[in-house]
């Protein structure tokens, strides 16, 4: 199989998994707090077509940083609006980091059990797990940026007064265009690489600790 085609297949599959579970987590947490909006909007689904943002998906495939179509929620159903939005916001990135952890744990187990010598099928699995980890860390870390419509804005919003929070979130309509510009001009490269490397190293440390005990 052509190397470029193989990379594209790995990337697309990893992106679909990362985005679907990321957005499902947002909707599910909001639903658990009494908000029926995600369910009514069809976002409590693992169907990729319900969650993909065309521009954000392409960025995720080619830059390994990107975003999905935001889940519509109604914070009026929460007992505490700002805190509820923070929980909804962190749910997506946290899910991505959990997926990355198990992907890297799987890679570690493969290396430990095979000593680096494995057949084609195991190599394919190992490579896919690597892509899955990279994409999920990329999606999770990018969404921690405190700028609407990204999840980091909802998390930081818990620290703001309610009027300032909702004023801040009004910039969401311009967010995608600004984020695309920042990605294309490479302005975010260094801070994103720093966050990505820190999370990756932290997960590898946890995986190494587990495997050393097992």
Secondary structure, 3 states (H helix, E strand, C coil): CCHHHHHHHHHHHHHHHHHHHHHHHHHHHHHHCCCCHHHHCCCCCCCHHHCCCHHHHHHHHHHCCCCCCCCCCCHHHCCCHHHHHHHHHHHHHHHHHHHHHHHHHHHHHHHHHHCCCCCHHHHHHHHHHHHHHHHHHHHHHHCCCCCCCCHHHHHHHCCCCHHHHHHHHHHHHHHHHHHHHHHHCCCCHHHHHHHHHHHHHHHHHHHHHHHHHC
